Amino acid sequence: MGITEIRVHGVADKGPETILDRPIVVRVAGDDDAGFYRPRPGFGDPADPGGATLEAYRWSRLTGGGTARRTFSLVLLLPFMLSNIAAWTLPVPGQSGTAARAVCRLLAATMTAMYVLSTVGVSLDLIAWQCAAYPRCLEGRREISWLGGVPPGQRLALLAALPIIAIAVVWRLGARTWQLPEDSVRVPGVGADRLDTPAFWDTRSLLRRLRSLHAAVALGTLDVTLLLALAPHDGALPGWLLLAADVLLLGGAAVLLCLPGIEQRREQDQVVASTIRWVAVALTALTLGYALSPRPPWSAEGTLPGYGVLVAGLFAGQMVLLAVLSVVVLVQRRHLSRPRYLLTGAGAPVLISVAIGLGVAYSSGMTYGLAEYLDRGSSPTPARPLPPDAPPLEPPVAYRWVTLGFSLAVLVVIVVALLAPRIGRDRRRRAAEELVRADYPEASQVPPERPRAVRDAIAHASLVDRLGPLLASAYGVLAVLTLTAAGLSAIGLGPGALALSLGGEPLARPVVFVTDLGALLIGLFALILAGMGLFAYRSDAIRLVGVLWDLATFWPRATHPLAPPCYVERAVPELTRRIGQLTAAGEGVVLSGQSHGSVLIAVTVLQLPDDCQRRIALLTYASPLRKRYRRIFPAYVNDEVLRELGDRLSWRWINLWRYTDPVGGPVFGPTKVTPDDPAARVDRRVRDPKGLLIPPTDTVPPPLHGHRFIPDEDFQAAVRELAGQLDRPDG
């Protein structure tokens, strides 16, 4: 039986040439986005030293690292992406996790509403309402000076085109999918609760319903903002009726998002979701028509009526939902078997908190940046009065709390970054020294710098595993501060006003300074993140941004439909199809995956039919399956799933790992297996570096690789061993 070794890279790959260690390769299947490559005949040995035919699967262009446009769209959709992945970190799947997933979907809908309110704040509040009412703001600006002669209601209707365009942009970005029409799996009424479920990676039916409901939420939020300004002023029945209809629309969308049936593939659910979307479109058209209708003379003063209340109410509602989710997650963690790590199963509230923080940071940064431009540097504060005839461009109170909180968050991050390497450093170094002495008897024959470097690498690799209590404490501090800020913003009390009432001007001045500093930092943060999005696919220095996106877009869009598309929805069917072609031709396949690629091939094996699994062997190295995925996604990657994976392969599985690897590690811990357990044969630790002395055939000592694996002698030995198991008729 012939053997084909398919190598699957991790995040931030260097190309199929590097994966195969061959200078010239040719694509034998797939396309430019994802494809299978082999050495070009005549340009290098097409087989590895053991005789297996080499083949590489490159999937990296399915993520945001392929083009600047795609990567920049991921920067824009980053809060949506984090709120989507949060649901996959819940402790339990299936019916037991229905309530938690419903809360996650509601929080994801608030992220869409926040996105709309941020564009509303720029176009309707700052420009159409506040700036257009003051000649000093319009002076010398031809692009907006024409607004001065337009009545307020009509200004709002005209500038509402900007939020509508923003909604259309994310709608368009969210419509993209990597799944091919041939990969559609039609299993009516089957939920995707397990990685081996045929429909797990096909969420298009759910995605269509969620997109319709989020479109209704987005348009309803815009309508409510307009009507809160128009209906109280007019005091007419049509305005109040439209406002009541939009409130009912938002309530209906929220109820549908909470229903367990939304996860099922039922045609009537799609009809209901489409209907509510078209109702939202009709109400938006009626609202715009109502805003354009003639009114008696009306002077706009202060901020847009109702807008600040909406922002504060949304912020407070998010905090309430986040508190509910935290309680539900803590209750569900009891279903986990001995959650050793503090944050295991608690990733959902943490990730959604970060998503909310990023969303509010985007909103407040954009609002403050435009306000600073429009008012020509005369932003009002309790400690600094406005000059005469200056427009009082005031962002909502909630945004002022956010800018203050951003400064405090930066301070907390700096403190954590300084404390983390020092906590338990001596203990970690002593443990690492014992490992170095056990692995390298020649340590006394080399300069002390060499074993010290290995010791520090091992100690650094173990640092991440010990950050749980520190990160939980930092998150707790920020959560308490955020809840307090949400409560104060709900009653309309800003940080400057609170400081002025508590300590007078001596206290208000530093608070205002820190608030202004936070606005500046948020603006810089947004610019830096946008720059990273544009150049992350080119620069190694900021490749970490691309790594984050590759990991976050691994999971399907089952919570937020406007998140970037999941690349695995194409990669898994493509791998299964290729493996099926090879096994049908009589080939045995050794699947070898590095780092994140090991996760990709593991979920692929779970989707393979039985006749393919009998001809498959698995080689993983630098694998985060247990060290990262089991802790972050305990409902989908756990001991039961990993053992089932081994059973399906008759334990033709080898996992290579190192002490110096901060990401990868063993798949089965030493305390989880017994000597007669087949799982005990999976994990193989390799030394890193290979030795401390200079080899006789080299001029320098062996390098220290850490997380980076190359096809060395340990790798080739593992491939030969697995190929030998496939050569036997009984596997």
C-alpha positions in Angstrom: 0.0 0.0 0.0 1.4 3.4 -0.9 1.6 6.1 1.7 0.9 9.8 1.3 1.9 12.2 4.0 -0.3 15.3 4.0 1.2 18.2 6.0 -1.2 20.9 7.3 0.5 24.1 8.5 -0.5 26.2 11.5 -1.2 29.9 11.6 1.0 32.4 9.7 2.5 29.8 7.3 5.5 30.6 5.1 4.1 28.9 1.9 3.9 25.3 0.6 7.7 25.4 -0.2 8.5 25.8 3.4 5.9 23.2 4.5 7.3 20.6 2.2 11.0 21.7 2.5 11.2 21.7 -1.3 12.3 24.6 -3.5 9.6 24.3 -6.2 6.1 22.9 -5.8 3.0 22.5 -7.9 -0.7 22.6 -7.0 -2.4 19.2 -7.6 -5.8 20.1 -6.2 -7.8 23.1 -5.0 -7.4 26.7 -6.0 -5.5 29.9 -5.0 -7.5 30.3 -1.8 -6.8 26.7 -0.5 -5.0 23.9 -2.2 -2.9 20.8 -2.1 0.7 21.0 -3.3 3.4 18.5 -4.1 7.0 18.9 -5.1 7.3 19.6 -8.8 8.7 16.5 -10.6 12.4 16.9 -11.2 12.9 19.6 -8.6 13.5 17.7 -5.4 12.6 14.3 -4.0 8.8 13.9 -4.1 8.9 11.6 -1.0 10.2 11.9 2.5 13.1 9.8 3.8 10.7 7.0 4.7 9.3 6.8 1.2 5.9 8.5 1.8 4.7 10.8 -1.0 4.8 14.4 0.3 1.8 16.6 0.0 0.9 19.9 1.7 -2.5 21.5 2.3 -2.3 25.3 2.5 -5.4 27.0 3.9 -4.0 30.4 5.1 -5.6 32.4 2.3 -9.0 31.5 3.6 -8.4 33.8 6.6 -7.8 37.5 6.7 -4.2 37.3 5.8 -4.7 37.1 2.1 -5.4 40.6 1.0 -5.4 44.0 2.5 -9.2 44.4 1.8 -10.0 41.2 3.6 -7.8 41.9 6.5 -9.1 45.5 6.9 -12.7 44.1 7.0 -11.6 41.8 9.8 -10.4 44.8 11.8 -13.9 46.4 11.4 -15.6 43.1 12.3 -13.3 42.2 15.3 -16.0 43.0 18.0 -18.5 40.8 16.1 -15.9 38.1 15.7 -15.2 38.0 19.5 -18.9 37.9 20.4 -19.4 35.0 18.0 -16.5 32.9 19.3 -17.7 33.5 22.9 -20.6 31.1 22.5 -18.2 28.2 21.6 -16.4 28.6 24.9 -19.5 27.8 27.0 -19.0 24.9 29.4 -21.7 22.6 28.1 -23.3 22.1 24.6 -26.7 20.9 23.6 -29.9 21.4 25.5 -28.0 22.0 28.7 -26.4 25.2 27.3 -29.6 26.6 25.6 -30.0 29.4 28.1 -26.4 30.5 27.9 -26.4 30.5 24.1 -29.6 32.6 24.1 -27.9 35.2 26.3 -24.9 35.1 24.0 -27.1 35.8 21.0 -28.8 38.7 22.7 -25.4 40.2 23.6 -24.3 39.7 20.0 -27.4 41.6 18.9 -26.5 44.5 21.2 -23.1 44.6 19.4 -25.0 45.2 16.2 -27.1 47.9 17.9 -23.9 49.5 19.3 -22.4 49.6 15.8 -25.5 51.4 14.5 -25.5 53.8 17.4 -21.9 54.7 16.8 -22.7 55.7 13.2 -25.8 57.5 14.4 -23.7 59.5 16.9 -21.4 60.7 14.2 -23.9 61.5 11.5 -27.1 62.4 13.3 -26.0 63.6 16.7 -22.8 65.4 16.0 -23.3 66.6 12.4 -27.0 66.8 11.7 -28.1 68.0 15.1 -25.3 69.7 17.1 -22.9 71.1 14.4 -25.6 72.2 11.9 -27.2 74.4 14.6 -24.0 76.6 15.1 -22.6 78.8 12.3 -19.1 78.6 13.9 -19.1 74.8 13.4 -20.2 75.1 9.7 -18.0 78.0 8.8 -15.5 77.2 6.1 -16.7 73.6 5.6 -18.4 73.3 2.2 -19.1 69.6 2.7 -21.6 70.3 5.6 -22.3 74.0 5.4 -25.4 73.4 3.3 -27.0 71.8 6.3 -27.5 75.1 8.0 -30.5 76.0 5.9 -32.2 72.6 6.2 -34.9 72.0 8.9 -33.8 69.7 11.7 -36.2 66.8 10.8 -35.1 66.8 7.2 -31.4 67.0 8.2 -31.9 63.9 10.3 -33.6 62.1 7.5 -30.9 63.0 5.0 -28.0 62.1 7.2 -29.7 58.8 8.1 -28.3 57.6 4.8 -24.9 57.2 6.4 -26.0 54.7 9.1 -28.0 52.8 6.4 -24.8 52.6 4.2 -22.9 51.4 7.3 -25.5 48.7 7.8 -25.3 47.7 4.2 -21.5 47.4 4.4 -21.5 45.0 7.3 -24.4 43.1 5.7 -22.4 42.7 2.6 -19.3 41.6 4.5 -21.3 39.2 6.6 -22.7 37.5 3.5 -19.4 36.1 2.5 -18.8 32.4 3.0 -16.1 30.0 2.1 -18.3 27.0 1.9 -18.8 25.5 -1.6 -22.3 24.6 -2.8 -21.2 21.0 -3.1 -20.4 20.9 0.6 -23.9 21.6 1.8 -25.1 19.1 4.3 -28.9 18.9 4.5 -29.9 17.2 7.7 -33.2 18.6 8.8 -33.8 19.1 12.5 -30.2 18.1 13.5 -28.3 20.5 15.7 -24.5 20.9 15.6 -23.6 19.9 19.1 -20.6 17.7 18.4 -17.5 18.0 16.2 -18.4 14.7 14.5 -21.9 15.9 13.6 -22.2 16.0 9.7 -23.9 19.5 9.9 -21.4 21.0 12.4 -19.6 23.1 9.8 -22.6 23.9 7.8 -24.4 26.8 9.5 -25.8 28.6 6.4 -29.4 28.0 7.3 -28.9 29.4 10.8 -26.8 32.2 9.3 -29.5 33.4 7.0 -32.0 33.6 9.9 -29.5 35.4 12.1 -28.6 37.9 9.4 -32.3 38.7 8.9 -32.8 39.3 12.6 -29.7 41.4 13.0 -30.8 43.5 10.0 -34.1 44.1 11.8 -32.2 45.0 15.0 -29.9 47.4 13.1 -32.8 49.2 11.2 -35.0 49.2 14.3 -32.2 50.9 16.3 -31.9 53.6 13.7 -35.6 54.1 13.6 -36.0 54.4 17.4 -33.1 57.0 17.5 -34.9 59.1 14.9 -38.3 58.8 16.5 -37.1 59.6 20.0 -36.1 63.0 18.6 -39.2 63.5 16.4 -42.2 62.0 18.2 -41.9 64.0 21.5 -41.4 67.2 19.6 -44.4 66.7 17.3 -46.7 65.1 19.8 -48.6 63.6 16.9 -50.1 60.1 16.8 -48.2 58.8 13.7 -44.8 59.4 15.4 -45.8 57.6 18.5 -47.3 54.7 16.5 -44.1 54.3 14.5 -42.1 54.4 17.7 -44.3 51.7 19.3 -44.0 49.6 16.1 -40.2 49.8 16.1 -40.1 48.9 19.8 -42.3 45.9 19.1 -40.0 45.0 16.2 -36.9 45.0 18.4 -38.7 43.0 21.1 -39.9 40.4 18.5 -36.3 40.1 17.2 -35.0 39.6 20.7 -37.6 36.9 21.4 -36.8 35.0 18.2 -33.1 35.1 19.0 -33.8 33.4 22.4 -35.9 30.6 21.0 -34.1 27.2 20.9 -35.7 26.5 17.6 -33.6 29.1 15.8 -30.8 26.5 15.8 -32.9 23.9 14.0 -33.2 23.7 10.2 -36.9 24.5 9.8 -38.2 26.3 6.8 -40.9 28.2 8.7 -38.2 29.8 10.9 -36.5 31.2 7.8 -39.9 32.6 6.6 -40.5 34.3 10.0 -37.0 35.8 10.0 -37.3 37.1 6.5 -40.7 38.6 7.3 -39.4 40.5 10.3 -36.5 41.8 8.1 -38.9 43.2 5.5 -41.1 44.7 8.2 -38.0 46.5 9.5 -37.3 47.8 6.0 -40.8 49.0 5.6 -40.8 50.7 9.0 -37.5 52.4 8.2 -39.0 53.8 4.9 -42.0 55.1 6.9 -39.8 56.6 9.5 -37.7 58.4 6.9 -40.8 59.7 5.2 -42.2 60.9 8.6 -38.9 62.7 9.2 -39.0 64.4 5.8 -42.5 65.7 6.3 -42.8 69.5 6.8 -42.9 71.0 10.3 -43.2 74.4 11.9 -39.9 76.2 12.6 -37.8 74.2 15.0 -34.4 75.1 16.6 -32.0 72.3 17.5 -30.4 72.7 20.9 -28.0 70.6 22.9 -27.5 67.0 22.0 -29.9 64.8 19.9 -32.9 64.1 22.1 -33.0 60.5 23.4 -29.6 59.5 21.9 -27.6 59.7 25.1 -30.4 57.8 26.9 -30.2 55.1 24.2 -26.4 54.7 24.5 -26.5 54.6 28.3 -29.4 52.2 28.2 -27.7 49.9 25.8 -24.5 50.0 27.9 -26.4 49.2 31.1 -28.4 46.4 29.3 -25.1 44.8 28.1 -23.8 44.9 31.7 -27.0 43.2 33.0 -26.9 40.5 30.3 -23.2 40.0 31.0 -23.9 39.5 34.7 -26.6 37.0 33.8 -24.3 35.2 31.5 -21.6 35.1 34.2 -24.0 33.5 36.7 -25.2 30.9 34.1 -21.6 30.0 33.2 -20.6 29.6 36.8 -23.6 27.2 37.4 -22.7 25.3 34.2 -19.1 24.9 35.2 -20.2 22.3 37.7 -20.8 20.0 34.8 -17.1 20.0 34.0 -15.0 17.2 35.4 -12.6 18.9 37.8 -12.1 22.3 36.1 -8.5 22.7 37.2 -8.0 26.2 35.8 -9.9 29.2 37.1 -11.0 30.4 33.7 -11.9 27.0 32.2 -15.4 27.3 30.8 -15.6 31.0 31.7 -14.4 32.3 28.4 -17.8 33.5 27.2 -18.2 36.5 29.6 -14.5 37.4 29.2 -14.6 37.4 25.4 -17.9 39.3 25.2 -16.5 41.8 27.7 -13.5 42.4 25.4 -15.9 42.6 22.4 -18.0 45.2 24.1 -14.8 47.1 25.1 -13.6 47.1 21.6 -17.0 48.2 20.2 -17.3 51.0 22.7 -13.7 52.0 22.0 -14.4 52.2 18.3 -17.5 54.2 18.9 -16.1 56.6 21.5 -12.8 57.0 19.5 -14.7 57.9 16.3 -17.1 60.2 18.2 -14.4 62.1 20.1 -12.2 62.3 17.0 -15.0 63.9 14.9 -16.1 66.2 17.8 -12.5 67.4 18.2 -12.4 68.3 14.5 -15.9 69.9 14.4 -15.6 72.1 17.5 -12.1 73.2 16.6 -10.6 72.0 19.9 -13.3 73.6 22.2 -14.6 70.4 23.8 -16.7 71.3 26.9 -15.6 69.9 30.3 -16.7 70.7 33.9 -13.3 72.3 34.5 -12.9 74.2 31.2 -15.8 76.4 30.0 -16.6 76.9 26.4 -15.5 80.1 24.5 -18.3 82.4 23.3 -20.4 81.0 20.3 -18.6 77.7 20.5 -20.8 74.6 19.6 -21.4 72.4 22.6 -20.4 69.2 20.9 -21.0 66.7 23.7 -20.6 62.9 23.2 -22.9 60.8 25.4 -22.1 60.4 29.0 -21.4 56.7 28.6 -18.6 57.5 26.1 -16.9 59.8 28.7 -16.9 56.9 31.2 -15.5 54.7 28.5 -12.6 57.1 27.8 -11.8 57.2 31.5 -12.1 53.5 31.8 -9.8 53.0 28.8 -7.1 54.9 30.6 -7.6 52.7 33.7 -7.6 49.6 31.5 -4.3 50.6 30.0 -2.9 51.0 33.5 -4.2 47.6 34.5 -2.7 46.0 31.4 0.7 47.6 32.2 0.6 46.4 35.8 -0.3 42.8 34.7 2.4 42.9 32.0 5.0 43.9 34.7 3.8 41.6 37.4 3.1 38.4 35.3 6.7 37.5 34.6 7.7 38.0 38.2 5.0 36.1 40.0 6.4 32.6 40.8 9.5 33.3 38.7 12.0 31.7 41.1 9.8 28.6 41.5 9.4 28.2 37.8 13.1 28.6 37.3 13.9 26.0 39.9 11.5 23.5 38.3 13.0 24.3 34.9 16.6 23.8 36.2 15.6 20.3 37.4 14.3 19.5 33.9 17.5 20.8 32.2 19.7 18.7 34.5 17.6 15.6 33.8 17.7 16.1 30.0 21.3 17.3 29.6 23.9 15.5 31.6 26.5 17.5 29.7 25.3 20.8 31.1 28.4 21.0 33.3 30.7 20.9 30.3 29.3 24.0 28.5 29.3 27.7 29.4 26.5 28.5 31.9 24.8 30.8 29.5 23.7 27.9 27.4 21.7 25.9 30.0 20.5 29.1 31.5 18.9 30.0 28.1 17.1 26.6 28.0 16.0 27.1 31.6 14.5 30.5 30.9 12.7 29.2 27.7 11.1 26.4 29.8 10.2 28.8 32.5 8.7 31.2 30.0 6.7 28.5 28.3 5.1 27.6 31.7 4.2 31.2 32.4 1.0 31.3 30.4 -0.4 28.3 32.4 0.0 30.2 35.7 -1.7 33.5 34.6 -5.2 32.4 35.4 -5.6 33.9 38.9 -3.9 37.2 37.8 -6.0 37.5 34.7 -9.2 36.7 36.7 -8.3 39.3 39.3 -7.7 42.0 36.6 -10.9 41.0 34.8 -12.8 41.3 38.1 -11.5 44.8 38.8 -12.4 46.0 35.3 -15.8 44.3 35.5 -16.7 46.1 38.8 -15.5 49.4 37.4 -17.5 48.8 34.2 -20.7 48.0 36.1 -20.3 51.2 38.2 -19.8 53.3 35.1 -22.8 51.7 33.4 -25.0 52.6 36.4 -23.7 56.2 36.6 -24.1 56.7 32.8 -27.7 55.4 33.1 -28.5 58.3 35.4 -26.7 60.8 33.2 -23.8 61.5 35.6 -20.4 61.8 33.9 -16.9 61.4 35.4 -16.1 65.1 35.4 -19.4 66.1 36.9 -19.1 63.4 39.6 -15.6 64.6 40.5 -16.7 68.2 40.5 -19.5 67.4 43.0 -17.3 65.2 45.2 -14.0 67.3 45.4 -14.5 70.4 43.5 -12.2 71.7 40.8 -9.0 70.2 42.3 -10.4 66.7 41.8 -12.2 67.5 38.6 -9.1 68.7 36.8 -7.1 65.4 37.0 -10.3 63.4 36.2 -10.9 65.5 33.1 -7.2 65.1 32.1 -7.4 61.3 32.4 -10.7 61.3 30.5 -9.2 63.4 27.7 -6.1 61.2 27.7 -8.4 58.1 27.3 -10.0 59.7 24.3 -6.6 60.3 22.7 -5.5 56.7 23.5 -8.7 55.3 22.0 -8.1 57.2 18.8 -4.5 56.0 18.6 -5.6 52.5 19.4 -8.2 52.5 16.5 -5.6 53.9 14.1 -2.9 51.4 15.2 -5.4 48.5 14.9 -6.4 49.6 11.4 -2.8 49.9 10.4 -2.1 46.4 11.7 -5.1 45.1 9.7 -3.6 46.7 6.5 -0.1 45.4 7.0 -0.4 42.3 9.1 -0.3 40.1 6.0 3.1 41.6 5.1 4.9 42.2 8.3 6.3 39.6 10.6 6.5 42.1 13.4 2.7 42.2 13.8 1.9 38.7 12.7 0.3 38.2 16.0 -2.8 40.1 14.7 -3.1 37.5 11.9 -2.7 34.7 14.4 -5.6 36.1 16.5 -7.8 36.2 13.4 -6.9 32.7 12.3 -7.8 31.3 15.7 -11.0 33.3 16.1 -12.4 32.5 12.6 -11.9 28.7 13.2 -15.5 28.4 14.6 -18.7 28.8 12.5 -20.9 31.9 12.8 -23.6 30.6 15.0 -24.0 33.7 17.3 -23.1 36.8 15.3 -23.8 36.6 11.6 -21.8 39.6 10.7 -18.5 38.1 11.9 -15.9 37.1 9.3 -16.6 33.8 7.6 -15.3 30.6 9.1 -12.5 29.0 6.9 -13.0 25.5 8.4 -16.4 25.3 6.7 -14.4 24.8 3.5 -11.2 23.3 4.8 -12.8 20.3 6.5 -14.9 19.2 3.5 -11.9 19.8 1.2 -9.6 17.7 3.4 -12.2 14.9 3.7 -12.7 14.9 0.0 -9.0 14.7 -0.7 -8.4 12.0 1.8 -11.3 10.0 0.3 -9.8 10.3 -3.1 -6.4 8.9 -1.9 -7.9 6.1 0.2 -10.2 5.1 -2.6 -7.1 4.7 -4.8 -5.6 2.3 -2.3 -3.3 4.8 -0.5 -2.7 5.1 3.2 -2.6 8.6 4.6 -0.5 10.0 7.4 -2.0 13.3 8.4 0.5 15.6 10.1 -0.5 18.9 11.5 1.6 21.6 13.2 0.2 23.8 15.9 -3.3 25.0 14.8 -3.1 22.6 11.9 -3.3 19.7 14.4 -6.7 21.0 15.5 -7.8 21.2 11.9 -6.8 17.6 11.1 -8.3 16.3 14.3 -11.7 17.7 13.5 -11.3 16.4 10.0 -10.7 12.8 11.2 -13.9 13.1 13.2 -15.9 13.8 10.0 -14.3 11.0 8.0 -16.4 7.8 7.2 -15.3 4.5 8.7 -13.7 3.2 5.6 -11.4 6.2 5.4 -10.5 6.2 9.1 -9.1 2.6 8.8 -6.5 4.0 6.3 -5.5 7.1 8.4 -2.8 7.7 10.9 -2.3 11.0 12.8 0.8 12.9 13.6 0.4 16.1 15.7 3.2 18.4 16.9 3.2 21.6 18.8 -0.4 20.9 19.3 -2.7 23.1 21.4 -5.5 20.6 21.6 -5.1 20.0 25.3 -3.1 23.0 26.5 -5.3 25.6 25.0 -8.4 24.2 23.3 -9.5 21.9 26.1 -9.4 24.8 28.5 -11.0 27.4 26.3 -13.6 25.2 24.5 -14.3 22.4 27.1 -17.7 21.6 25.6 -16.2 20.6 22.2 -12.6 19.6 22.9 -12.4 17.4 26.0 -11.0 14.1 27.2 -14.0 12.2 25.8 -13.6 13.7 22.3 -9.9 13.2 22.3 -10.3 9.5 23.3 -13.0 9.0 20.7 -10.5 10.4 18.1 -7.9 7.9 19.2 -10.4 5.0 19.2 -11.5 5.8 15.7 -7.9 5.6 14.5 -7.2 2.4 16.5 -4.7 4.7 18.3 -2.5 5.3 15.2 -1.6 8.6 16.7 1.7 10.2 17.8 1.9 13.7 19.4 5.3 15.4 19.6 5.8 18.1 22.2 8.5 20.1 24.0 9.0 21.7 27.4 10.0 24.9 25.7 6.8 25.3 23.7 4.5 27.9 25.2 1.5 26.9 23.0 1.7 23.2 22.4 1.9 20.3 24.8 0.8 16.7 25.5 -2.6 15.7 24.4 -3.2 13.3 27.3 -1.8 14.4 30.7 0.4 12.0 32.6 -2.2 11.8 35.4 -5.0 10.9 33.0 -3.5 7.6 31.6 -2.2 4.3 33.0 0.6 2.3 31.5 -1.8 -0.1 29.8 -3.9 2.7 28.4 -3.4 3.2 24.6 -3.5 6.9 25.2 -0.2 6.5 27.1 1.6 5.8 23.7 0.4 9.0 22.0 2.5 11.7 23.6 6.2 11.7 22.8 8.3 14.4 24.3 11.3 15.5 22.3 14.3 17.5 23.6 14.7 21.1 22.7 17.4 21.8 21.9 18.8 18.4 20.8 21.9 19.0 22.9 24.1 21.6 24.5 27.4 20.6 23.0 28.4 21.5 19.4 28.0 18.4 17.2 31.1 17.0 15.5 29.7 17.9 12.1 28.6 21.5 13.0 30.1 24.8 14.1 27.4 25.9 16.5 25.3 24.2 19.2 21.8 22.9 18.2 19.2 25.7 18.1 16.3 26.2 20.5 13.1 26.0 18.5 10.3 26.4 21.0 7.0 26.3 19.2 8.5 26.0 15.7 8.8 22.5 14.4 10.8 21.4 11.4 10.9 17.9 9.8 13.9 16.6 11.8 14.8 13.0 12.7 12.2 12.8 15.5 9.5 13.9 13.0 10.7 11.5 10.3 10.8 8.6 12.8 7.2 9.3 13.9 6.1 9.3 10.2 7.9 6.0 9.5 6.3 4.4 12.6 2.8 5.5 11.6 3.3 4.4 8.0 4.5 1.0 9.3 1.2 0.6 11.2 -0.7 1.4 8.1 1.3 -1.2 6.1 -0.1 -3.9 8.3 -3.5 -5.3 7.0 -5.0 -5.1 10.5 -3.9 -1.5 11.0 
